[in-house]
Amino acid sequence: MIRVSVLYPAGDGITFDHDYYKNTHVPMCTEAWNVGAEIDKGVNGPYVAAVHLFFESMDAMQSAMATPKTADIMADVANYTNATPVMQIAEIV
């Protein structure tokens, strides 16, 4: 199983709309890519938020990311944050 974590760094001037993220953006991702997700709301640490998306395999993740809906998802980031996200791809062992 592959976990894709998208982390949003905290910092001065960073804005993040947690309600939009939880109710609009993450559901857009899970529907487009047909995956499960867990959302973190940062309370202490270097990240204001994160999402962890779960794919059956690396091939499944690459196929999902290649869909046309991925461009819409990327364009939607500006609707909830001005942070530059960091992505981590990991194999769950």
N, C-alpha and C positions, 0 to 999 in steps of 0.2 A: 504494500500500500504506500502511496505517495501523499505526503502532507505538504501543501503549499501554504506558507505563512506570509501574510502581508502585514508589515509592522509600520506604524505611523509614529515617527519620532516626536516627542514633546519638545517644547522650547519656547523662548520668548517670541511672541507674535504669532504662534501657531494657533489656528482655529480648527475646531472639529465639531461637527453636528452629529452627536451620537444617535439621536432619534432618527435622522434621515438615513444614517448608515445602517442601523438595525432594521428599519422598516421599509427601506427602498433599495439601497445599494446592494446589500448582501443578498436579499431575496432575488434581485436581478441576476446576480452571479450564480446562485444555486440553481435557478431555473434555466439559465442559458447553458450551464455546464453540467447540469444533472448530477450535482454533488451535495454532500452534507457539509455543514459549516459550524464552527464555534466562534463566537465573538468575545474578545477581551475588551473591557473598558478599564484602561489604566488608572490606578489609584495612587501608585507610587513607583517610580522607576523611569527609565528613559523613553517609554512609549506611551502615547496618549490613548492608543487603541491598537487592536490587531484582529485579524481574522485568520482562521485555520481552515483550509479547504481540503477535503479528502477525496483522492482519486484512486481507482483500483490499480492503476499501473502508470508508468511513465508515458507509455503510448496513449493511454486514455487522457492524461493531462495534456499532452502535446496536441491531440486531436481537438480537445475542448478549446484550447487557446487559439487554435487556427480557425475557429468559427467566426463568421462576420459579426456576431453579437459581441465579441471581445472588444472591438473598436468602440462600441456604444458604452461598454462597461468602463473602459479607460477614460472616455470623454466625460463620464459622470463623476469622476473623482473631484473635479472642481466644484461640484454642487455641495460637498460636505467638508472639504478641508483644503488648506493651503500648504499642508505638509507634503514633502516628497516621500512616498512610501518606499520601504525596503522589502525585498522579497527573498524568502528563504525556501528552497525546495529540499525536502528531506525524505529519505526512505524510512518508514516506520519499521523498526526491527524488534 
